[in-house]
C-alpha cells in the first residue's frame, strides 16, 4: 500500500442539514462521506432525534451520520446518540471541553468541535489555543462567525489560519466549486 501524499489524499465531504429521504439519497449518490443532522430546534433544518435515526438508517456502510448540537443538555445528547449508534457528534455552540467529554462518554464517541471564525479578520481568534483546549475532539470544524449559530453559508478568510494548529481541521460553510481547492 502506498503512503498518503498530497497527491493521493482525497478531500472528504460532509453535507449538513439533511431532513428528507431524498436529501440522504442525493448526498449518498453524490459521494458524501458524512451527512449531518441538525438537532437544534431553532434551526430551519432541525430534525428530532427520532427522525435523525430514521434517516440515518438509509445510509450505506462508510457514510457517517453526524449529529449536530448547540448547547444541548448532556442527557439529551447521550439519548440521541443511543438512537444513532454510529454517529459522530458535532458541538456547534458554547460547549466547554468538559461538556463535550461528558456528552460523548468521556470521549468514547468521536466528536467535532466547531470554532466560529470572525468574518472580518478584525477580531482576534486564537485557533491554536482553541484546538489545544479541545484536544479531545477528533477534529476542529472551522465555520464563519455570524449572528446565531452556524456559519450561514459564509466563507471566512482561510489565508488567515495559522499554519501551526495541532489538530485535524474541517472547513465548513461558504464552500463552492470555485473555492474548495483553495
Steps between C-alpha positions, in 0.01 A plus 500: 500500500638841409535776760252785507643802321338827402450351154320189630308662786128529425290789624219375720152650473232543768164638395309644793136580561342180371125489561350275231559158350573653161767721664672189634475316170638798305790550744594132484467495121728807480766321704465663843716345770277629780158657540398733778176519692427825686353426843460867592128592510536868395665395173287477185693175428405347839407134524407313815731225627242246385494647150881512489507130593244419231698688234833355618368148440500583126876551501721234345814378677784754510273805487511649849201664669586818693270634772536877541413654837501857631526539878293185563473326836740208542216253560323599180821462298558154646138401434514614137829319450347179630255518208778546241780276631747565217469878520775751553394797713554860391486771767417834342416721798681620810575156644807476722759227454362327810141510368615350169674217683203432730257492206717250311561254783834659591599505136396141424292635211694710248405865482568812299514841666399801292713813523323816391757700304438877466407601146665840496843395623496799737406300806763275652439127514770277645449178305819343636374543858147391405636177346712441810198547730296255288780250442261211568302589187553284194520825303433872526233614255565854377188703428432868449384693806165651413210603719356193670646155447621352175698680236210597279682375191765770537870450435762664721850595388672160503839658433494639855509152653820438695715221353588362843163361613555159656163349404311358207307787343170487312391792283131582509270752341538708191666219306436509127649325196695821437670518842507147641856439379632818666 
